[in-house]
Amino acid sequence: MRSLRRPLGRQFGWLWAAYAISAYGSGLGFGAFPLIAVLALHAGPAEVSALSAVGPAVGALIAVPLAPWVEFRRKRPVMIAMDLTRFAVMATVPVAYAFGLLGFVQLLVISAVVAAAKIAFNAASGAYLKALVPPEDLLVANARFESTNWSSIAIGPPLGGAAIGLFGPVTTVVADALSYLLSALGVTAIRGREEAPRTTGRSPVRAGAVLDGWRHILGHPVLRALYLNNMLVGGLIMATEPLLAVLLLRQLGFSPWQYGLAFATPCVGGLIGSRLARRVVARHGREKVFRVVGTLRAIWLIGLVFVRPGVVGLLTVMAVELAIIINMSLYTPVLATYRLEHTPRDLIARTLSAWSIGQQAAIAVFTALGGLLAGVTGPRTALTVAGLLILTSPLLLPRHPAPDPEPAESDSVPQQPLPSGRG
C-alpha cells in the first residue's frame, strides 16, 4: 500500500495544482449564490431552494449528451474548455451587479451552465487520472483530491464571508471565476501527448452511447447499490444548504462570517478522514468501509434540527458537520477508487457522467422538495424530514463482498504512456 506522501509524478502534480486552485476558488465562493439571493435579491426559502435545485437539474440534462462527446475526445482539451466556460459565465455576475442588472433568472442560467461544465470536467479528469496514475496509486491520488477539497472549504468560507462583509455580495464570485481561469492554465501546463480515444466507428452521440454509463452502473451489483445510496445521501445533505442559509441568516440572525465559519471549521475533519482512508482500507477492507462508514456519514444530519441562536447554535452546526465530514471524506476516495477500478477505460467518462448526473438530479429533486416544504412549514421542519429520511440510506448499501475488477478488453490495450517525471 502506497504512502499518502509518495510522489506521483510531475504531470499529476500539475493536475493536482489545477484542481487545488479551482477548489480554493470554489471554497471562497461556497454558498455564494444562495447568499446573493438572500442578501442582494431578498429571496425567500422557496426561491433560494429553486436556485439550488433548478440550476443543477438543467445542468444535468445538458450534460447527458455531453458524456459521449467527452468520452471520445482527448481529455485535457475538454478540461480546459470546461474551465474557460465556467470562467466566462461566472464573470457575468459582477458585471451585471455593477450595472444594477443582476437578476434571479441570470443566476439560474449560470448555475445550470456551471453544473453541466462541472460534470463534463469531472468525467474528463477522472478518465485522465486513470491513464496518468498507476492502479496501485489511485487511492492515494483520490485521497489527495479529497483532502484538498475539504481544506479549501475549511479556509475558503470564512475568508469569503469576511470578503462579502467588507466588499459586497459578489466578491467571492469574482474569485471563483478567476480560479477557473487559473485552473485552465494549470491543465495547459501538463506536458506529454495524450493518445486519442479509440472509437468503434459508430457515432459517439448515438442514443446507446449516451446510456452506456448507466448500463454499466446498474449492471454491476455493487456499483448499483453504491450509486443509489450516494444519490440519497448526497441529495439530502445538499438539500439542507439553502434551508440552513435561510434559517441561520434570516431567522436566527447569524452574520455572513458566522455562517461561513459554521461550515468551514468542521472541514478540518475532511483532512482527517481523507488521510485515514488508506490505513482504514488496509486494516478493515473496502467492504467494511462501505457498510460502516457509509452508515456513519448518514446518522448525524438530524442534529441540525436542534440549532438555536447564539454560540450554542453555532457549536451545534459545527459538531454535526464535523461528524458528517470526517466520515464522508474517508468514504469518498474509497468509493472513487473502486469506481475507477471497476470501469473499463472506454466507459469511464460516460460512467462518471452518469454518476454525476444522477447525483445532481437527486440534489435538485430533494432541494426543490425541501424548499416547497420549508415554504409551507418552515426550514426547521424541512430539516427534520431530511434528517429522518437519510436514516434509511444504509439499507441501500451493498450487502455482499465487492468483486475484484475483471480486466476489460479495452483495459488490456496498452496506451501510449504519459511522461511522469518524479517530483
N, C-alpha and C positions, 0 to 999 in steps of 0.2 A: 504494500500500500504506500502511495507516494505522500511525501510531506506536503503540507499546505504551502510551505515556503519554497518548495522546489521550483527553480526557474523553468518556465515552459517555452522559452524562446522569444526572440525579439519581435517576431511577427505577432505572436499572441500578446506581447506587451503593448503594441500599438492598438490592437483591437480592444484590449482591456482599458487602455487610456482613453480611447474614444468613448467607450461605454461609461467610464467614470465621469468624464466631462458632461456628457448628456445627463447622467443620473444626478449629478450635483446641481445642474441647472433645473432639473425637474424637482429636486428636493427644495430648492429655493421657491419654486412655483407650486409647491404642494397645496392642493385645495384652492388654487388661485381663482379659478372660475366661480366656484361657489362663493368665495369671499367677495369677488367683484359683483356678483349678482346680489348679494345681501347688502354690501356697503355702498355700492355705486348705483345699482339699478333698483334697490329696495324691493327685491323679490321675496316672496313668501315661501313656505315649505314646499308647496306643490311645484312652483316654478324652479326652485333650486334642485329638487329631485328630478324634474323633467330635464334640466340641463345636464345632470349627471347620467340620465338614462337614455334620452333620445340620441345624443351625440354618439356614444359608443354603439348603440343599436344600429344606427345608419352606417357608421364606420365599419361595423362587422359585415353588413350587407355589401358594402363596396369592396371589402376585402375578399369576398367569396370568389369572384372571377380573377382576382389578382393572384391567388395561390398558385395555379399552374404557370402563370406568367413568371412568377418568381422562381418556380422550380426549374424551368428550362432556360434560365439565363445565368450568367456569371453573377455571383452573389455580391461581390464588392461594389460594382456599379449600382446595383439595386439599393444597397445600404446607403450609399452616397445620395442617390436620388431621393430616398425617403427622408433623410436628414434635411436636405435642402427644401423639400416640400414643407416639412414642419416649420422650418425657419421662416419661410415666406408667409405662411398663413398666420403664424403667431405674431409676426411683426406688424400685421394689420391692426392688432388690438391697441397698442399705444398710439398709433396714428389716428385711429377713429376716436379714441378717448380725448386726444389733444384737441380735436376739432369739434368735440361735443356730439359726435355721431355714433358713438358706441351703443349698440342695442342688443336685446336678448337674442334675436334671430341670428345676428352675426356670431355670437358666442356658440350657438347651437351648430352652425355650419362649420366653424373652426374646430369644435370638439369632434365632429364627425370625420373631418379630413385627417386630423391628428390621430384619431383612433385607427383609421384604416392604414395610415402610414406606419404606425407603430406595429400593427400586426404583420405587415409586409416586411418591415425591418427585422423584427424578431425571427420571422421564418427564415429570412436570408442569413442572418447572423448565426442561427442555430445550425444550419446546413454547413456554413463556412467553418464553424468551430469544429464540427466532426471531422472535416478534412484537414484542419490545421493542427489538431491536438491528438496525440496517440490515445487509443481507447483507455489505457490504464490511468491516464491523466484527466479524463473527463470530469470525474467527481471533484478533483482539486480545482479545475477551471471553473466549474459551475459554482463551487463554494466561494471562489474569489468574486465572481459576479454578484452572488447573493450578499456577501459581506459588504461590497462596495455599495450596493443598493441601499442597505439599511444604514450604513454610515452616512450616506448622502441625505437620508431622511432625518437622521439624528441631528445633523448640522444645519441642513437647509431651512426647515420651517421656522426655527427661532430667528435666524437671520432674515428670512423672508418676512416674518411678521413684523420685526423691527423696521425693515425697509419700507413696508407698507405704511406703518405708522408715521415714518418720517417723510416719505416721498410720494405716497399715494398708492391707490389700489392696483395699478398696472405695472408697478416697478418690477415685480418678480416675473411678470410675463416677458418683459424685455430680456431679463437674464436667461430665462428658459429658452427663448428664441435664439439668442446668441450661442447658447450651449449646443444647439443642433448644428449650427454653422461650424463650430469648432470640432464637433464630433465628425462631421463630414471631412474636415481636413485631416483628422487623425486616421480615418479609414483610408483616405487617399495615400497616406504615408506608408501603408503596408506594401512592401515590395514583393515581387515574385509573380510569375504568370499563373493565373488561375485557369485551370482547364475548363473548356466549355462543357456544360452538361450534355450527356448523351440522350438522344430522343429516339422514339420508335418510328418516326416518320409520319405519325398521325398528328393532327392538330393538337397542340398542347392546351387549347382552351375548349376542347370538346366537353360535353356535359359530364362524361365519365371521369375525366381528369379532375374536374372541379370537386367531385365527390370522393375521389380515391383516398384522401386523408381520413375522412370519416369511416370509410370501409375498413381501413387498416385499424383504426382505434376500436371500432365496435366489433371487429372480428377477433380481437385479441382480448381474452377474458380479463386479464389483469389491467391492461390499459383502459378497457371499458369501465371497470369499476373505479379506477383512479380518476378517470375523466368525469364521470357523473358526480363522484364525491367532490372533486375540485370545483365543479360548477356550482354546487350547492353551497359549499363553504365560502368560496371566493365571492359569489354573488351576494350572500347575506352579509358578509363582513363589509364589503364595499358599499352596500346599500345604507349602512349606518353613517357613512361620512357626511352626506348632506343633512341627515337628521340631526347629527351632533353639531354641525355648523349652526343650525337654527337654534337648537337647544342651548348650546354654550354661549353663542354670541348674542342672541336676542333675548331668550327667556331667563338665562342665569347671569347675564351681564359680564361675561368674560371679555377681556380685550383681545385684539388680534394676536399680540405677542404671547398671551397666556394660552390661546388656542393652539398656536404653533408649538409652544413648549409642551403642552399636554400630549402631543403626538410625537415630538422629536425625542424627548428624553428616553422614553421606553425603547427607542430604536437601537439603543446600546445593546439590547437583547439580541438584535439581529447579528451583531458581531460575535456574540457568544454562541448562538445556535449554529451559524454557518461554520465556525471553526471547530465545532464539535462533530459535525456531520461525518467526516472521515473516520474518526475514532469510534463513534457510535455504530456505524455500519460494520467496521472491522470487528467489534466486540459482539454485537447483537444480530447483525444481518439486516438486510433491507426489508424483509417481510415484517419484522417486529417494528421497524421504524414506521412503515406504512400503517400498521394497525395501532400501535401505542401512541406514537407522536401525532399521527393523523387524528386520533381521538382527542388528545390533549389540546390541540390547537383550536378545537371547536367548543369546549365547555365553558370558556371564560366570558364569552360575549354578553351573556345575561347580566353580568356585573355592571354594565353601563346603565342599566335601569336605575341604579341607586345613586347616580351622580347628583350632587347637591351644590349650591353656591359656595364660594369661598375656597379656602385651602383644602378642606376635606374633599370637596368635589374634584378639585384638580388632581389630588393624590389618587382618588378612586379611578379616574380615567387613566392615569399613568400606570397604576398597578394592573388593571385589566389589559391594557395594550402591551405591557411588558410580558405578561404571561402568554398572550397570543403570539407575539412576535418571536419570542425565543423558540417556540415550537414550530412556527411557520418557517423560520429561517433554517432550522435543522431539516425540516421535511422537504422543502422546495428543491435544493440542489440534488438530493437523492432521487426525487421524482424526475427532475430534468435529465439526470444521467441515465436513469432506467429507460426513459422515453427515447433518448437518442440511441441507446444500445439495442433497443428492440424495434428500430425503424430502419428499413433499407435506405441507402443513400438517395436513391431516386424518388423517395417518398417523403423525405424529411421536411422540405418546405411546405408541402401540402398537409402533412400531418400536424406540423406546428401551427400552420394557419388555421386548420380545423379546430385545433385545441384552443387557440386564442379567440376564434370567432365564437365558439361555444361559451367560453368564459365571458366574453363581452356581452353576448346575448343574455346570459344569466344575470350579469350585473345590471343590464338595462331593465330586465323584467322585474327583478327584485327591488331595484331602486325606484322604478315607476310605481310599483305596488306599495312600497314603503311611503313614498310621497303622497299617494292618494289616501292611504290610511292615516298618515300624520295630518293631512289637511282636514280630515273628519274628526279625528280623536286627539291629535297632538303627537309631537315627536316621541314623547316618553312611552306612549302605548305602542307605537310602531317599533321602537327599540325592544320592547318586551316580546312582541311577536317574533321578531328576528332572532332574539336570544333563545326562544323556545324552539323555533324551527331548526336551528342549527344543531340542537342536541340530537336530532335524528340522523345527522350526516354520517356518524360512524357505521350505521347499518349498511352504507354503500361501499365501505372499504373492502378490498379483496380478502377473501377468507381462505384462500388456498395459496400454497407457495408459488412465488413468481418463477416461471420457467426461464432457463438460461436462453439468451438470444441465439437464434439459429442463423448462421450466415446466409444472407440472401444472395441471389445471383448477382445483383447489382453491387453488392458489397465485395464480391470476390474479384471484381475487375480492378486491377491496380490503377490508381490515379497518379497523375504526374505529381511528385512531391512538391510541396511548397517549401521554400527555404526557411529554415528556422534557426537562425543564429542564436546561440545560447547567451542569455544576459545574466 
